[in-house]
Amino acid sequence: MSNNAMVSRVENDRVLVLERVFDAPRDLVFKMFKEPEHLKRWWGPKGWELPVCNIDFRPGGVWHYCMKCIDKNQGDFYGMESWGKGVYKEIVEPESIAYTDYFSDAEGNENADLPATEVAMEFVDLNGKTKLISRSQYVSAEALKTVMDMGMLQGITETWDRLAESLNELK
């Protein structure tokens, strides 16, 4: 697997597994998911920014954020806001983060019309590089299809590309 290649697969019709190797030490890759000042630099697909990013990084803590499209070339998406909320379940620094991810509104109220995701991220040390493995579990195959149809795979690919760029700038 090359540094730029993300591998994805679906298990049991409702679990999306993503893997990618980043050319950066595990502690740094983990830190990029922990601190708002880092997340603001890379979270979201190309042409989107993170004007709101509040993190209480502990089990039971909440990550509440807003992605906003700032790219006029994205047509109807330009100016759109997409709010999200994560509730951390387990954190083992610098090895893993588990949280429930919800679509939300600006006040942090969960959007019951869109599927929640149980996310488990593993950060594997590869002698100075880091393999990131993300397992996103949905309640049903239909829920996974809903987010895939929304362009989630392209969005996370672009997001992880931006993470790689930010890591390269910090090394």
C-alpha positions in Angstrom: 0.0 0.0 0.0 1.6 3.3 -1.0 1.5 6.4 1.2 -1.2 8.0 -0.9 -3.5 5.0 -1.4 -6.5 4.5 0.8 -7.9 1.0 0.8 -11.6 0.5 1.5 -13.8 -2.5 1.9 -17.2 -3.3 3.3 -17.6 -6.1 5.9 -21.0 -7.7 6.8 -22.9 -5.2 4.6 -22.7 -2.5 7.3 -19.1 -1.9 8.3 -16.9 0.3 6.2 -13.2 -0.3 6.8 -10.7 2.3 5.6 -6.9 1.9 5.8 -4.1 4.2 4.8 -0.4 4.6 5.7 0.8 8.1 6.6 4.5 9.1 6.5 4.5 10.4 10.0 5.0 9.1 13.5 2.0 7.6 15.4 2.1 10.3 18.1 1.8 13.1 15.6 -1.0 11.4 13.6 -2.9 10.8 16.8 -2.5 14.4 17.9 -4.1 15.5 14.6 -7.4 13.9 15.7 -7.1 15.2 19.3 -6.5 19.0 19.0 -8.9 21.5 17.5 -6.1 23.6 16.0 -4.9 20.6 14.0 -8.4 19.4 13.0 -9.2 22.9 11.7 -6.4 22.6 9.2 -7.5 19.4 7.5 -10.9 18.0 8.5 -13.4 17.9 5.6 -13.2 17.5 1.9 -11.4 19.8 -0.5 -13.0 23.2 -0.6 -14.5 23.0 2.9 -13.3 24.6 6.2 -14.0 24.0 9.8 -15.1 27.3 11.3 -16.4 25.6 14.5 -14.5 22.8 16.2 -15.0 22.2 19.9 -13.4 19.2 21.5 -13.7 17.7 25.0 -11.2 14.8 24.3 -12.1 12.2 27.0 -14.4 9.3 27.2 -17.9 10.8 27.5 -16.6 14.1 26.0 -18.1 15.6 22.9 -16.6 16.8 19.6 -19.0 19.3 18.0 -18.0 20.9 14.6 -19.2 22.6 11.5 -17.9 22.1 8.0 -18.6 24.9 5.6 -18.1 24.9 1.8 -15.9 27.8 0.8 -15.3 26.7 -2.8 -17.5 28.6 -5.3 -16.7 26.0 -7.9 -18.7 23.4 -5.9 -22.0 25.0 -7.1 -25.0 24.4 -4.9 -22.7 23.3 -2.0 -21.0 26.7 -1.8 -21.9 28.3 1.5 -23.5 25.1 2.8 -22.9 24.1 6.4 -22.7 20.5 7.7 -22.8 20.1 11.4 -21.5 17.0 13.2 -21.1 15.7 16.7 -19.0 12.9 18.1 -19.3 11.4 21.5 -16.1 9.7 22.6 -16.5 6.2 24.0 -12.9 5.1 24.5 -9.5 6.7 24.0 -6.2 4.8 24.4 -3.5 7.4 23.5 -1.8 7.0 21.0 -3.3 3.7 19.9 -7.0 4.1 19.4 -10.1 6.3 19.5 -13.7 5.0 19.5 -16.7 7.4 19.2 -20.2 7.6 18.0 -20.6 10.0 15.1 -23.9 11.9 14.5 -25.1 14.4 12.0 -26.3 17.3 14.1 -27.4 20.9 14.1 -25.6 24.0 15.4 -26.8 23.4 18.9 -25.5 19.8 18.9 -28.9 18.1 18.6 -28.6 14.8 16.8 -30.3 14.5 13.4 -32.4 11.3 13.7 -33.1 11.3 10.0 -29.5 10.5 9.1 -27.6 7.4 10.3 -25.3 7.5 13.3 -21.9 5.7 13.0 -19.9 3.7 15.5 -16.3 4.6 14.7 -13.2 2.8 15.9 -9.9 4.1 14.8 -6.6 2.3 15.3 -3.2 4.0 14.9 -0.6 1.3 14.2 3.1 2.2 14.5 5.2 1.2 11.5 8.7 2.3 12.4 8.1 6.0 11.9 5.1 5.8 9.7 1.5 5.2 10.9 -1.2 2.9 9.5 -4.6 4.3 10.3 -7.4 1.8 10.3 -11.0 3.2 10.6 -13.9 0.9 11.1 -17.3 2.6 10.7 -20.3 0.5 11.7 -23.8 1.3 10.8 -27.1 -0.1 12.1 -27.9 -1.6 8.7 -26.7 -2.0 5.1 -29.3 0.7 4.1 -27.7 3.1 6.6 -24.3 2.5 5.1 -25.7 3.0 1.6 -27.3 6.3 2.6 -24.0 7.8 3.6 -22.2 6.3 0.6 -24.8 7.8 -1.7 -24.1 11.2 0.0 -20.5 11.0 -1.2 -18.9 10.0 2.1 -16.2 7.8 0.6 -15.0 10.7 -1.7 -15.2 13.1 1.2 -13.1 11.0 3.5 -10.6 10.3 0.8 -10.1 14.0 0.3 -10.1 14.6 4.0 -7.3 12.0 4.5 -5.4 13.6 1.6 -5.6 16.9 3.5 -4.4 15.1 6.7 -1.4 13.8 4.8 -0.6 17.3 3.5 -0.9 18.8 7.0 1.4 16.0 8.4 4.0 16.8 5.7 3.9 20.5 6.7 4.5 19.7 10.4 7.3 17.1 10.0 
